[in-house]
Amino acid sequence: MATAVVTQEEVLHWLALVMTPGVGTVGLLHLLEKLQSPEAIFRASGSELEATGVSPAQARNIASGCAFEDAADQQQKLLEAGAELISIHDTRYPAQLRQIFDPPLVLFAIGKTELMMTHAVAVVGTRRPTPYGLAAAERLSADLSRAGLTIVSGMARGIDTAAHQSALKQDGATIAVLGCGVDILYPSSNRKLYDDIARRGLLVSEFPMGAPAFPQNFPIRNRIVSGLSLGVVIVEGAQHSGSGITARLAMDQGREVWAVPGNITSTMSWGPNLLIKSGGAKLVQEWTDVTDELPVAVRRDLVARAQQQTGGESSGEQGESNVEEPLKKLARRLLNALQVDVPTQLDDLLETFEGVSSSELISALFDLEMSGLARQLPGKNFVKVW
């Protein structure tokens, strides 16, 4: 029973429903199936509620309307934050997410809610990536974004942040699924990213307004990351990591799982390498490894969109033209000397390029950074951008 326009009274009833204590998501979904709407559930008597299968205690909690005061407070916070409530009966609620075993009854959203109706792929990974992992996440996210896919991630430090930022740099679409209220900034270091996504992408959460980022929230929110997506790309993660949980959830939901192989001596590569080894994930070397596995209808949509926007020029050709932009001779030599996965210290570069002054070398490195071809890491270390 999908609805396009939701009144403030309906919003209040949805909030009261999800905030009623003692009734889980699956139980509430069963109630909605029987009684059709939150308003009908709250109008029902205790005996009518029990007849649907809920326990006497649950029926009392619902019939008492004990959650309406908290619901009114939530509704005010929604208005103050410029956020929207999207219920599972709303036409804007993503069809992909509705199909999972325990879809959230409501989503709190700030930004472009229409992005939930687009073709999306999740890119997730460790909070402590290696330079190689960061480079892989940035390149894949940028390429997939140019291909017309929305990038979904969790706005955590590390791989998640890189995925969101890379999509935004391409003027692409990105959705951040938060493990706290959408009005809560977490982590605090991502203030600019939070603001950028609120303005140009979408922030979404099933947790109520003002909810702190409790550790137990993150495994719960991971099912939404995979649920919104056609599949999940894993870029670095320890053997028992959050990205591994997301991969398992994606498998349970019938989603595709891809993994970027890593250095066998790195603990951050254990997760994706084991997924590939076990056959749980397909190996990814480039963005086409992802798009080639998407449904035919999705690939057809992406091709049509690309032709409409670029007149047939492929994203791969665009990437090559960026690399071929004119660079100073020294910058080109530096680019050949830098590696993707092993940082090179400035002093080592000075020793390698004899006869080149430190100011000339720093200037050439700056040119490479501005061209997006190299990145400076802490301690005056430099890596090539993949």
Secondary structure, DSSP 8 states (H G I E B T S, - for coil): --BS---HHHHHHHHHHHH-TT--HHHHHHHHHHH-SHHHHHHS-HHHHHHTT--HHHHHHHHHTTTHHHHHHHHHHHHHHT-EEEETTBTTS-HHHHTSSS--SEEEEEE-GGGGGS-EEEEEE-SS--HHHHHHHHHHHHHHHHTT-EEEE---TTHHHHHHHHHHHTT--EEEE-SS-TTS-SSGGGHHHHHHHHHHSEEEESS-TT----TTHHHHHHHHHHHTSSEEEEE---TT-HHHHHHHHHHHTT-EEEE----TT-GGGHHHHHHHHHTSSEE-SSHHHHHTTS-HHHHHHHHHHHHHHHTT--HHHHHHHHHTS---HHHHHHHHH--SSS-EEHHHHHHHSTT--HHHHHHHHHHHHHTTSEEEETTTEEEE--
